[in-house]
Amino acid sequence: VAFYLMPSPEVKRERSLERAREYISQGKVNEAAIEFKNALKADPDSAEAHHEFGLALLRMKDYRGALREFRRAAYIKPGFIDARFQMGNLFVLARDIPHAKEELDKIRTQDQNAIEARFLAANIAMVEKDPDKALKELQEALIKEPKRVGTYIDLGSVHITRKNFKAAEEAFRKALDIEPGLARARIALANLYSVTGDQEKAEEELILATKADPENEGLLHLLGNFYSHTRRFDDYERLYRDLLQKKPDSLLAKKALIELSLIKGDLKQARAYTEDILKIQPGDTDGHYFRGRLYLLEGDQQKAVEDLSIVTRNAPQFAQGYYFLGLAQLQGNQIQQARASLQEAIELNPLWIQPRLALAQIYLAAGDHNLAWEESKRILQAQPQNRTALLIGGAAQLRKGEPEKALALFMRAREIDPKDPVAHMDIGDVYLVQKKFPAALKEYEEALKLDPEKIEALGSVVAVQLLQGNRKAAFDRAEQHLGKTKNQAAVYQILGELSLEGKNYTKGIEYLGKAVELSPNLLSAYFLIANAYVVQNKLDEAIEEYKK
């Protein structure tokens, strides 16, 4: 009897799907994902369950997982147009246009007039930089369904690409005419006004969106992002503190305030919020993410790796998790692991510059000059004014034996920020390689003028003087810098080395003695003193220095 009372797989599936849909309506996507898995366990061949699970994974930004589910839905039910539409959009997102076009063809084979085909064709056209074609596809879609608000929003986005801002505003307003409380249209208008520089109107639209749905914390977060991007941190803090006052357990508010604390450098406050989150939800991925970043800033590399590894396991599509894990691994000199983590971050978010910069620096340090240049070039294609990429790319070209190409990149970096001593140093290095000593000396002196603490610039000035046979000028220049820097020990060491090279051992040891007196952990100075004693056959004194 018990056997006959057991619900069928179809009943189990429907119950799980109902619970999943309820969770989705409440914004509880993680809980919904569990119920979708239960539905598929009960009925693995349910195309609808795979499709709905894919949509939930999309909301979680698990694009690989979403693609897997849409593929299964389309395999089970080849004529499932929306599953193929979603797959096509994911291929567009990945810039895999051939596969996107395959899905478009399959949709049109199924239904030549399918509106989804119009939308997918428009998305493909935008990636192929053909906004006119995209516009035509969307206008055709409107003829078929003139009341579909999403089409007007897409239409407005195309108009923005064509810089027809008036038409874009009209399209977004049309969406609001059809559905006055549509937050998505308000957000689109806010983005439009941000693009056109009208920040006051952008803020107004975001506030209207939050008022239309005051319980939606996601909309509040968009307003918070606006305040962050416009550097209105007081408004940002007020917004989330107000939310925290209304909802003391709001994880969104606490996470936003952690971000603000990190921007301000208030690690104590950031840690307090982070520990509070992990106390409420010990397994919270964001909690581990923030704690990992805090450990990284505090120099606790091992704990940073532990927390950030949890993040990448729990959220394999979260590019920031891999990026900061890579930085933590780099801090621990785990170079190969760091490279792998940064490459994963780039694969997940190809447009994000920071992991590319970090990877380029790793390649440069490892002597992989071709790889360093290739990575820098990719960054410069996206951001031609990225100063760090120009400097890394220039260094790679110089080490590849291309001083003229290096010089052009360093010159561009100096134009962007003429007061950056690093650019002057790098230009000086090129001139030094080309044996243009006066030009090199000028750049090194400028770097030292901009930053008297840049002792390597002083070292380069001294090196150029020595190459020109001007030992006295080199010594005098180093001596002039005493009192101009907090790092007196480094200057005394330079003076000591110059004296020893001139075989003035007594003076050299005196200068180096001052260096270690100011900086007792300056090991290189002890070695130089010991070697000076060895040259003079004063072995007992040398042994004492080695012991130190």
GUVEX-988880 format. One record per residue (C-alpha): residue in one letter; x, y, z; residue number from 1. Coordinates in nm, 2 decimals. Each point is the difference from the previous one (the first is absolute). Example, Ala and Ser with C-alpha at 12.3 -4.5 7.8 and 13.67 -1.06 7.14 Angstrom:
PT   code        u        v        w   pos
PT      a     1.23    -0.45     0.78     1
PT      s     0.14     0.34    -0.07     2
This chain:
PT   code        u        v        w   pos
PT      v     0.00     0.00     0.00     1
PT      a     0.28     0.24     0.09     2
PT      f     0.15    -0.06    -0.35     3
PT      y    -0.32     0.11    -0.17     4
PT      l    -0.02     0.31     0.22     5
PT      m     0.35     0.12    -0.10     6
PT      p    -0.02     0.30    -0.23     7
PT      s     0.09    -0.05    -0.37     8
PT      p     0.32     0.16    -0.14     9
PT      e    -0.21     0.25    -0.18    10
PT      v    -0.17     0.10     0.32    11
PT      k     0.33     0.03     0.18    12
PT      r     0.14     0.21    -0.28    13
PT      e    -0.30     0.24     0.00    14
PT      r     0.01     0.04     0.38    15
PT      s     0.37     0.09    -0.02    16
PT      l    -0.06     0.23    -0.29    17
PT      e    -0.27     0.18     0.19    18
PT      r     0.22     0.05     0.30    19
PT      a     0.29     0.12    -0.23    20
PT      r    -0.23     0.25    -0.17    21
PT      e    -0.12     0.13     0.34    22
PT      y     0.37     0.05     0.11    23
PT      i     0.07     0.18    -0.33    24
PT      s    -0.29     0.24     0.07    25
PT      q     0.15     0.07     0.34    26
PT      g     0.35     0.06    -0.15    27
PT      k     0.14    -0.32     0.17    28
PT      v     0.19    -0.13    -0.30    29
PT      n     0.23    -0.24     0.19    30
PT      e    -0.30    -0.17     0.17    31
PT      a    -0.17    -0.01    -0.34    32
PT      a     0.30    -0.17    -0.16    33
PT      i    -0.02    -0.28     0.26    34
PT      e    -0.37    -0.06    -0.09    35
PT      f     0.08     0.00    -0.37    36
PT      k     0.26    -0.27     0.06    37
PT      n    -0.27    -0.20     0.20    38
PT      a    -0.24     0.04    -0.29    39
PT      l     0.26    -0.13    -0.25    40
PT      k     0.09    -0.29     0.24    41
PT      a    -0.36    -0.10    -0.02    42
PT      d    -0.03     0.05    -0.37    43
PT      p     0.34     0.04    -0.18    44
PT      d    -0.17     0.02    -0.34    45
PT      s    -0.21     0.31     0.08    46
PT      a     0.10     0.26    -0.26    47
PT      e    -0.21     0.26     0.19    48
PT      a     0.19    -0.07     0.33    49
PT      h     0.34     0.03    -0.17    50
PT      h    -0.11     0.32    -0.17    51
PT      e    -0.13     0.16     0.33    52
PT      f     0.31    -0.12     0.18    53
PT      g     0.21     0.17    -0.27    54
PT      l    -0.19     0.33     0.05    55
PT      a     0.07    -0.02     0.37    56
PT      l     0.37    -0.07    -0.07    57
PT      l     0.00     0.31    -0.22    58
PT      r    -0.12     0.21     0.29    59
PT      m     0.29    -0.15     0.20    60
PT      k     0.24     0.10    -0.28    61
PT      d     0.10    -0.37    -0.04    62
PT      y     0.02     0.03    -0.38    63
PT      r     0.16    -0.34    -0.05    64
PT      g    -0.26    -0.17     0.21    65
PT      a    -0.28     0.18    -0.18    66
PT      l     0.13    -0.09    -0.34    67
PT      r     0.02    -0.37     0.11    68
PT      e    -0.36     0.01     0.11    69
PT      f    -0.13     0.17    -0.31    70
PT      r     0.19    -0.25    -0.22    71
PT      r    -0.16    -0.29     0.19    72
PT      a    -0.35     0.16    -0.04    73
PT      a     0.06     0.04    -0.38    74
PT      y     0.14    -0.35    -0.03    75
PT      i    -0.31    -0.15     0.17    76
PT      k    -0.24     0.24    -0.19    77
PT      p     0.17     0.11    -0.33    78
PT      g    -0.28     0.25    -0.07    79
PT      f     0.04     0.18     0.33    80
PT      i     0.05     0.35    -0.14    81
PT      d     0.07     0.19     0.32    82
PT      a     0.27    -0.25     0.11    83
PT      r     0.17     0.06    -0.34    84
PT      f    -0.05     0.38     0.04    85
PT      q     0.16    -0.01     0.34    86
PT      m     0.29    -0.21    -0.14    87
PT      g     0.04     0.24    -0.29    88
PT      n     0.02     0.30     0.24    89
PT      l     0.26    -0.18     0.21    90
PT      f     0.21    -0.06    -0.31    91
PT      v    -0.04     0.37    -0.08    92
PT      l     0.12     0.09     0.35    93
PT      a     0.31    -0.22    -0.05    94
PT      r     0.05     0.16    -0.35    95
PT      d    -0.04    -0.34    -0.16    96
PT      i    -0.20     0.13    -0.29    97
PT      p     0.02    -0.32    -0.22    98
PT      h    -0.18    -0.21     0.27    99
PT      a    -0.25     0.29     0.06   100
PT      k    -0.08     0.00    -0.37   101
PT      e    -0.05    -0.38     0.01   102
PT      e    -0.27     0.04     0.27   103
PT      l    -0.16     0.28    -0.20   104
PT      d    -0.03    -0.22    -0.30   105
PT      k    -0.15    -0.28     0.21   106
PT      i    -0.26     0.25     0.14   107
PT      r    -0.09     0.12    -0.35   108
PT      t    -0.03    -0.36    -0.12   109
PT      q    -0.25    -0.07     0.27   110
PT      d    -0.19     0.33    -0.05   111
PT      q     0.10     0.25    -0.27   112
PT      n    -0.19     0.27     0.18   113
PT      a     0.11    -0.06     0.36   114
PT      i     0.05     0.32     0.18   115
PT      e     0.29    -0.15     0.19   116
PT      a     0.18    -0.03    -0.33   117
PT      r    -0.03     0.38    -0.05   118
PT      f     0.15     0.07     0.35   119
PT      l     0.28    -0.25    -0.05   120
PT      a     0.08     0.14    -0.34   121
PT      a     0.01     0.35     0.15   122
PT      n     0.24    -0.11     0.27   123
PT      i     0.23    -0.16    -0.26   124
PT      a    -0.01     0.31    -0.21   125
PT      m     0.10     0.22     0.29   126
PT      v     0.31    -0.22     0.06   127
PT      e     0.08     0.02    -0.37   128
PT      k    -0.02     0.38     0.03   129
PT      d    -0.30     0.03    -0.22   130
PT      p    -0.25     0.21     0.20   131
PT      d    -0.21     0.08    -0.31   132
PT      k    -0.07    -0.37    -0.05   133
PT      a    -0.08    -0.04     0.38   134
PT      l    -0.24     0.30    -0.03   135
PT      k    -0.18    -0.16    -0.29   136
PT      e    -0.04    -0.33     0.18   137
PT      l    -0.15     0.17     0.31   138
PT      q    -0.23     0.21    -0.21   139
PT      e    -0.13    -0.31    -0.17   140
PT      a    -0.05    -0.16     0.35   141
PT      l    -0.21     0.30     0.11   142
PT      i    -0.23    -0.04    -0.31   143
PT      k    -0.07    -0.35     0.13   144
PT      e    -0.04     0.09     0.37   145
PT      p    -0.03     0.38     0.04   146
PT      k    -0.07    -0.01     0.37   147
PT      r     0.31    -0.20     0.10   148
PT      v     0.19     0.24     0.23   149
PT      g     0.33    -0.19    -0.02   150
PT      t     0.03     0.07    -0.37   151
PT      y    -0.02     0.38     0.06   152
PT      i     0.28    -0.03     0.26   153
PT      d     0.21    -0.20    -0.25   154
PT      l    -0.08     0.26    -0.27   155
PT      g     0.11     0.28     0.23   156
PT      s     0.33    -0.18     0.07   157
PT      v     0.06    -0.02    -0.38   158
PT      h    -0.07     0.37    -0.04   159
PT      i     0.26     0.08     0.27   160
PT      t     0.26    -0.20    -0.20   161
PT      r    -0.10     0.22    -0.30   162
PT      k     0.03     0.30     0.22   163
PT      n    -0.36     0.09    -0.07   164
PT      f    -0.08     0.09     0.36   165
PT      k    -0.33     0.17    -0.07   166
PT      a    -0.13    -0.32    -0.17   167
PT      a     0.13    -0.21     0.29   168
PT      e    -0.18     0.22     0.26   169
PT      e    -0.32    -0.03    -0.21   170
PT      a     0.02    -0.38    -0.01   171
PT      f     0.06    -0.03     0.38   172
PT      r    -0.29     0.25     0.06   173
PT      k    -0.22    -0.21    -0.23   174
PT      a     0.07    -0.31     0.22   175
PT      l    -0.11     0.20     0.31   176
PT      d    -0.32     0.11    -0.18   177
PT      i    -0.08    -0.37    -0.04   178
PT      e     0.11    -0.10     0.35   179
PT      p     0.04     0.31     0.23   180
PT      g     0.16    -0.18     0.29   181
PT      l     0.26    -0.18    -0.21   182
PT      a     0.33     0.02     0.19   183
PT      r     0.20    -0.13    -0.30   184
PT      a    -0.11     0.30    -0.21   185
PT      r     0.09     0.24     0.29   186
PT      i     0.35    -0.16     0.02   187
PT      a     0.04     0.03    -0.38   188
PT      l    -0.08     0.37     0.02   189
PT      a     0.24     0.04     0.29   190
PT      n     0.28    -0.16    -0.21   191
PT      l    -0.09     0.22    -0.30   192
PT      y     0.02     0.32     0.22   193
PT      s     0.33    -0.12     0.14   194
PT      v     0.14    -0.05    -0.35   195
PT      t    -0.11     0.35    -0.10   196
PT      g     0.14     0.15     0.32   197
PT      d    -0.33     0.10     0.17   198
PT      q     0.07    -0.16     0.34   199
PT      e    -0.29     0.18     0.17   200
PT      k    -0.25    -0.16    -0.23   201
PT      a     0.17    -0.34     0.03   202
PT      e    -0.03     0.02     0.38   203
PT      e    -0.37     0.11    -0.03   204
PT      e    -0.08    -0.31    -0.22   205
PT      l     0.17    -0.24     0.24   206
PT      i    -0.18     0.15     0.30   207
PT      l    -0.33    -0.03    -0.19   208
PT      a     0.08    -0.37    -0.07   209
PT      t     0.06    -0.06     0.37   210
PT      k    -0.32     0.17     0.10   211
PT      a    -0.20    -0.21    -0.24   212
PT      d     0.13    -0.32     0.17   213
PT      p     0.13     0.11     0.35   214
PT      e     0.05    -0.36     0.12   215
PT      n     0.23    -0.08    -0.29   216
PT      e     0.35     0.02     0.14   217
PT      g     0.15    -0.06    -0.34   218
PT      l    -0.13     0.34    -0.12   219
PT      l     0.14     0.17     0.31   220
PT      h     0.33    -0.16    -0.09   221
PT      l    -0.01     0.15    -0.35   222
PT      l    -0.05     0.34     0.16   223
PT      g     0.29    -0.08     0.23   224
PT      n     0.22    -0.09    -0.30   225
PT      f    -0.09     0.34    -0.15   226
PT      y     0.12     0.18     0.31   227
PT      s     0.32    -0.21     0.00   228
PT      h     0.08     0.07    -0.36   229
PT      t    -0.07     0.37     0.04   230
PT      r     0.22    -0.01     0.32   231
PT      r    -0.29     0.13     0.22   232
PT      f     0.11    -0.22     0.28   233
PT      d    -0.20     0.19     0.27   234
PT      d    -0.32    -0.07    -0.19   235
PT      y     0.11    -0.36    -0.06   236
PT      e     0.06    -0.05     0.38   237
PT      r    -0.33     0.17     0.09   238
PT      l    -0.19    -0.23    -0.24   239
PT      y     0.13    -0.32     0.15   240
PT      r    -0.01     0.12     0.36   241
PT      d    -0.37     0.08    -0.05   242
PT      l    -0.06    -0.34    -0.14   243
PT      l     0.19    -0.16     0.29   244
PT      q    -0.21     0.20     0.24   245
PT      k    -0.32    -0.13    -0.16   246
PT      k     0.14    -0.35    -0.05   247
PT      p     0.27    -0.07     0.26   248
PT      d     0.07    -0.34    -0.16   249
PT      s     0.04     0.13    -0.35   250
PT      l     0.30    -0.18    -0.15   251
PT      l    -0.01     0.23    -0.30   252
PT      a     0.04     0.31     0.21   253
PT      k     0.29    -0.15     0.20   254
PT      k     0.18    -0.12    -0.31   255
PT      a    -0.04     0.35    -0.16   256
PT      l     0.14     0.16     0.32   257
PT      i     0.29    -0.24    -0.01   258
PT      e     0.08     0.12    -0.35   259
PT      l    -0.01     0.36     0.13   260
PT      s     0.22    -0.08     0.29   261
PT      l     0.26    -0.16    -0.23   262
PT      i    -0.01     0.31    -0.22   263
PT      k     0.06     0.22     0.30   264
PT      g     0.27    -0.24     0.13   265
PT      d    -0.19    -0.06     0.32   266
PT      l     0.09    -0.37     0.04   267
PT      k    -0.13    -0.02     0.36   268
PT      q    -0.35     0.10    -0.11   269
PT      a     0.01    -0.23    -0.30   270
PT      r     0.10    -0.29     0.22   271
PT      a    -0.28     0.07     0.25   272
PT      y    -0.26    -0.02    -0.27   273
PT      t     0.16    -0.30    -0.16   274
PT      e     0.01    -0.20     0.32   275
PT      d    -0.36     0.10     0.07   276
PT      i    -0.10    -0.14    -0.34   277
PT      l     0.19    -0.33     0.06   278
PT      k    -0.16    -0.02     0.35   279
PT      i    -0.35     0.02    -0.16   280
PT      q     0.09    -0.23    -0.29   281
PT      p     0.33    -0.19     0.05   282
PT      g     0.00    -0.12    -0.35   283
PT      d    -0.08     0.33    -0.17   284
PT      t     0.22     0.02    -0.31   285
PT      d     0.02     0.38     0.00   286
PT      g     0.11    -0.01     0.37   287
PT      h     0.29    -0.23    -0.09   288
PT      y     0.08     0.22    -0.30   289
PT      f     0.02     0.32     0.22   290
PT      r     0.20    -0.18     0.27   291
PT      g     0.24    -0.13    -0.26   292
PT      r     0.06     0.35    -0.13   293
PT      l     0.05     0.12     0.35   294
PT      y     0.26    -0.27     0.07   295
PT      l     0.17     0.09    -0.33   296
PT      l     0.02     0.37     0.11   297
PT      e     0.13    -0.10     0.34   298
PT      g     0.27    -0.22    -0.16   299
PT      d    -0.14    -0.33     0.13   300
PT      q     0.05    -0.18    -0.32   301
PT      q    -0.09    -0.35     0.12   302
PT      k    -0.34     0.09     0.15   303
PT      a    -0.07     0.22    -0.31   304
PT      v     0.05    -0.30    -0.22   305
PT      e    -0.22    -0.22     0.22   306
PT      d    -0.29     0.24     0.00   307
PT      l     0.02     0.09    -0.37   308
PT      s     0.03    -0.37    -0.10   309
PT      i    -0.34    -0.05     0.18   310
PT      v    -0.13     0.28    -0.22   311
PT      t     0.11    -0.15    -0.33   312
PT      r    -0.14    -0.34     0.10   313
PT      n    -0.33     0.14     0.10   314
PT      a    -0.03     0.25    -0.28   315
PT      p     0.20    -0.14    -0.30   316
PT      q    -0.13     0.28    -0.23   317
PT      f     0.11     0.29     0.23   318
PT      a     0.30     0.16    -0.18   319
PT      q     0.09     0.22     0.30   320
PT      g     0.05    -0.31     0.22   321
PT      y     0.26    -0.14    -0.24   322
PT      y     0.17     0.35    -0.04   323
PT      f     0.05     0.05     0.37   324
PT      l     0.10    -0.37     0.05   325
PT      g     0.26     0.06    -0.27   326
PT      l     0.13     0.31     0.19   327
PT      a     0.02    -0.20     0.33   328
PT      q     0.19    -0.28    -0.18   329
PT      l     0.23     0.25    -0.15   330
PT      q     0.06     0.15     0.35   331
PT      g     0.11    -0.35     0.11   332
PT      n     0.22    -0.04    -0.31   333
PT      q    -0.22    -0.28    -0.14   334
PT      i     0.06     0.13    -0.35   335
PT      q    -0.15    -0.29    -0.20   336
PT      q    -0.32    -0.01     0.21   337
PT      a    -0.03     0.38    -0.03   338
PT      r     0.03    -0.02    -0.37   339
PT      a    -0.27    -0.26    -0.02   340
PT      s    -0.24     0.20     0.22   341
PT      l     0.05     0.32    -0.19   342
PT      q    -0.05    -0.18    -0.33   343
PT      e    -0.33    -0.14     0.13   344
PT      a    -0.11     0.35     0.11   345
PT      i     0.07     0.12    -0.36   346
PT      e    -0.18    -0.29    -0.15   347
PT      l    -0.31     0.08     0.21   348
PT      n     0.02     0.38    -0.07   349
PT      p     0.21     0.07    -0.31   350
PT      l    -0.07     0.37     0.02   351
PT      w     0.13     0.04     0.36   352
PT      i     0.34     0.18    -0.01   353
PT      q     0.14    -0.06     0.35   354
PT      p     0.07    -0.38    -0.03   355
PT      r     0.17     0.07    -0.34   356
PT      l     0.23     0.26     0.16   357
PT      a     0.09    -0.24     0.28   358
PT      l     0.07    -0.28    -0.25   359
PT      a     0.21     0.23    -0.22   360
PT      q     0.21     0.09     0.30   361
PT      i     0.05    -0.37     0.08   362
PT      y     0.11    -0.07    -0.35   363
PT      l     0.24     0.30     0.01   364
PT      a     0.16    -0.11     0.33   365
PT      a     0.04    -0.36    -0.13   366
PT      g     0.18     0.12    -0.31   367
PT      d    -0.29    -0.10    -0.23   368
PT      h     0.03     0.33    -0.19   369
PT      n    -0.21    -0.11    -0.30   370
PT      l    -0.29    -0.10     0.22   371
PT      a     0.03     0.32     0.20   372
PT      w    -0.02     0.20    -0.32   373
PT      e    -0.29    -0.19    -0.14   374
PT      e    -0.20     0.05     0.33   375
PT      s     0.09     0.37     0.01   376
PT      k    -0.11     0.04    -0.36   377
PT      r    -0.34    -0.15     0.07   378
PT      i    -0.05     0.25     0.28   379
PT      l     0.11     0.29    -0.21   380
PT      q    -0.24    -0.10    -0.28   381
PT      a    -0.28     0.04     0.26   382
PT      q     0.15     0.29     0.19   383
PT      p     0.26     0.19    -0.21   384
PT      q     0.07     0.24     0.29   385
PT      n     0.07    -0.27     0.26   386
PT      r     0.33     0.12     0.15   387
PT      t     0.09    -0.32     0.18   388
PT      a    -0.05    -0.20    -0.32   389
PT      l     0.22     0.25    -0.19   390
PT      l     0.28    -0.04     0.26   391
PT      i    -0.02    -0.38     0.00   392
PT      g    -0.02    -0.01    -0.37   393
PT      g     0.30     0.23    -0.03   394
PT      a     0.21    -0.20     0.24   395
PT      a    -0.09    -0.32    -0.20   396
PT      q     0.11     0.17    -0.33   397
PT      l     0.32     0.12     0.15   398
PT      r     0.09    -0.34     0.13   399
PT      k    -0.09    -0.15    -0.34   400
PT      g     0.27     0.23    -0.15   401
PT      e    -0.25     0.26    -0.15   402
PT      p     0.11     0.33     0.17   403
PT      e    -0.17     0.22    -0.25   404
PT      k    -0.34    -0.17     0.05   405
PT      a     0.06     0.01     0.37   406
PT      l     0.07     0.37    -0.01   407
PT      a    -0.32     0.07    -0.19   408
PT      l    -0.20    -0.18     0.27   409
PT      f     0.18     0.17     0.29   410
PT      m    -0.04     0.34    -0.17   411
PT      r    -0.38    -0.06    -0.02   412
PT      a     0.00    -0.09     0.38   413
PT      r     0.19     0.32     0.08   414
PT      e    -0.25     0.21    -0.21   415
PT      i    -0.29    -0.14     0.21   416
PT      d     0.18     0.09     0.33   417
PT      p     0.30     0.22    -0.04   418
PT      k     0.05    -0.01     0.38   419
PT      d     0.05    -0.38     0.02   420
PT      p     0.36    -0.07     0.08   421
PT      v    -0.03    -0.36    -0.12   422
PT      a    -0.06     0.11    -0.36   423
PT      h     0.31     0.23     0.01   424
PT      m     0.21    -0.29     0.15   425
PT      d    -0.11    -0.23    -0.28   426
PT      i     0.07     0.26    -0.27   427
PT      g     0.34     0.04     0.16   428
PT      d     0.06    -0.37    -0.02   429
PT      v    -0.07     0.00    -0.38   430
PT      y     0.25     0.29    -0.05   431
PT      l     0.25    -0.19     0.21   432
PT      v    -0.03    -0.31    -0.22   433
PT      q     0.05     0.23    -0.30   434
PT      k     0.30     0.16     0.17   435
PT      k    -0.16     0.34    -0.01   436
PT      f     0.15     0.09     0.34   437
PT      p    -0.10     0.37     0.03   438
PT      a    -0.36    -0.08    -0.09   439
PT      a    -0.01    -0.29     0.24   440
PT      l     0.15     0.22     0.28   441
PT      k    -0.27     0.27    -0.06   442
PT      e    -0.28    -0.26     0.04   443
PT      y     0.15    -0.15     0.31   444
PT      e     0.05     0.34     0.16   445
PT      e    -0.36     0.09    -0.08   446
PT      a    -0.12    -0.32     0.16   447
PT      l     0.20     0.09     0.31   448
PT      k    -0.13     0.35     0.01   449
PT      l    -0.36    -0.13    -0.02   450
PT      d     0.06    -0.26     0.28   451
PT      p     0.32     0.05     0.21   452
PT      e    -0.08    -0.34     0.17   453
PT      k     0.06    -0.18    -0.33   454
PT      i     0.35    -0.11     0.08   455
PT      e     0.02    -0.22    -0.30   456
PT      a    -0.01     0.32    -0.21   457
PT      l     0.30     0.12     0.20   458
PT      g     0.17    -0.33    -0.07   459
PT      s    -0.06     0.05    -0.37   460
PT      v     0.14     0.35     0.01   461
PT      v     0.31    -0.13     0.17   462
PT      a     0.03    -0.29    -0.26   463
PT      v    -0.02     0.24    -0.29   464
PT      q     0.27     0.23     0.15   465
PT      l     0.22    -0.30     0.05   466
PT      l    -0.05    -0.12    -0.36   467
PT      q     0.11     0.34    -0.12   468
PT      g     0.31    -0.03     0.22   469
PT      n    -0.12     0.27     0.25   470
PT      r     0.06    -0.17     0.33   471
PT      k     0.03     0.33     0.19   472
PT      a    -0.32     0.13    -0.15   473
PT      a    -0.17    -0.32     0.10   474
PT      f     0.12     0.02     0.36   475
PT      d    -0.09     0.37     0.02   476
PT      r    -0.35    -0.06    -0.13   477
PT      a    -0.06    -0.28     0.25   478
PT      e     0.13     0.22     0.29   479
PT      q    -0.23     0.28    -0.11   480
PT      h    -0.30    -0.23     0.06   481
PT      l     0.08    -0.05     0.37   482
PT      g    -0.27     0.18     0.20   483
PT      k    -0.24     0.00    -0.30   484
PT      t    -0.14    -0.35     0.07   485
PT      k    -0.12    -0.20     0.30   486
PT      n     0.20    -0.30    -0.13   487
PT      q     0.34     0.14     0.11   488
PT      a     0.13    -0.36     0.04   489
PT      a    -0.03    -0.06    -0.38   490
PT      v     0.19     0.31    -0.09   491
PT      y     0.28    -0.08     0.25   492
PT      q     0.02    -0.35    -0.16   493
PT      i     0.04     0.16    -0.35   494
PT      l     0.28     0.23     0.14   495
PT      g     0.16    -0.30     0.17   496
PT      e    -0.01    -0.21    -0.33   497
PT      l     0.15     0.30    -0.19   498
PT      s     0.28     0.03     0.25   499
PT      l     0.08    -0.37     0.00   500
PT      e     0.01     0.00    -0.39   501
PT      g     0.25     0.29     0.03   502
PT      k     0.20    -0.22     0.25   503
PT      n    -0.06     0.24     0.28   504
PT      y    -0.08    -0.28     0.24   505
PT      t     0.01     0.21     0.32   506
PT      k    -0.26     0.25    -0.13   507
PT      g    -0.20    -0.28    -0.16   508
PT      i    -0.03    -0.19     0.33   509
PT      e    -0.09     0.32     0.18   510
PT      y    -0.29     0.08    -0.24   511
PT      l    -0.12    -0.36     0.01   512
PT      g     0.02     0.01     0.38   513
PT      k    -0.23     0.30     0.00   514
PT      a    -0.24    -0.19    -0.23   515
PT      v    -0.03    -0.30     0.24   516
PT      e    -0.03     0.23     0.30   517
PT      l    -0.30     0.16    -0.16   518
PT      s    -0.14    -0.33    -0.14   519
PT      p     0.13    -0.30     0.21   520
PT      n    -0.16    -0.25    -0.24   521
PT      l     0.18     0.12    -0.31   522
PT      l     0.18    -0.33    -0.07   523
PT      s     0.16     0.11    -0.33   524
PT      a     0.19     0.27     0.20   525
PT      y     0.14    -0.26     0.24   526
PT      f     0.13    -0.21    -0.29   527
PT      l     0.16     0.30    -0.16   528
PT      i     0.18     0.09     0.32   529
PT      a     0.11    -0.36     0.05   530
PT      n     0.13    -0.02    -0.36   531
PT      a     0.19     0.33     0.05   532
PT      y     0.18    -0.16     0.31   533
PT      v     0.08    -0.32    -0.20   534
PT      v     0.16     0.21    -0.28   535
PT      q     0.22     0.16     0.27   536
PT      n     0.07    -0.34     0.15   537
PT      k    -0.17     0.10     0.33   538
PT      l    -0.17    -0.34     0.03   539
PT      d    -0.11     0.02     0.37   540
PT      e    -0.19     0.33    -0.07   541
PT      a    -0.15    -0.16    -0.31   542
PT      i    -0.12    -0.30     0.20   543
PT      e    -0.17     0.23     0.25   544
PT      e    -0.19     0.17    -0.28   545
PT      y    -0.11    -0.33    -0.14   546
PT      k    -0.12    -0.10     0.35   547
PT      k    -0.20     0.32     0.02   548
